[in-house]
């Protein structure tokens, strides 16, 4: 598939896709006319790239992760680093989830209290 189709199917800009290729996160083959030719599996790669960037991983960390992710760990030397990166990010995500749960509980409590105040005020009228 051409870069424009990959862009449409993933919602990622052409500029970003070219950047991913420049950084060796994507490696499309080239057709005789020089056009990039992406595989169906590149859709999944782009989705992972987007996810990992949103989690704050660097290009290097994503590349290290990709070595294991898309080669099913066949490069055994990538596993310790991928595990370390994964565990670190997992810890960060768990902390964020805990913080969000606390914020959720506080907001629910406040909203309930405010609704109660409104109801009391309306009863007095």
Buried (B, 14 or more C-beta within 10 A) or exposed (E): BEBEEBBEBBEBEEEBBBBBBEEEBBEBEEEEEEEBEBBEEBBEBBBBBBEBBEBEBEBEBBBBBBBBBEEEEEEEEBEEBBEEBBEEBEEEEEEEEEEEEEEEEEEEEEEEEEEEEEEEEEEEE
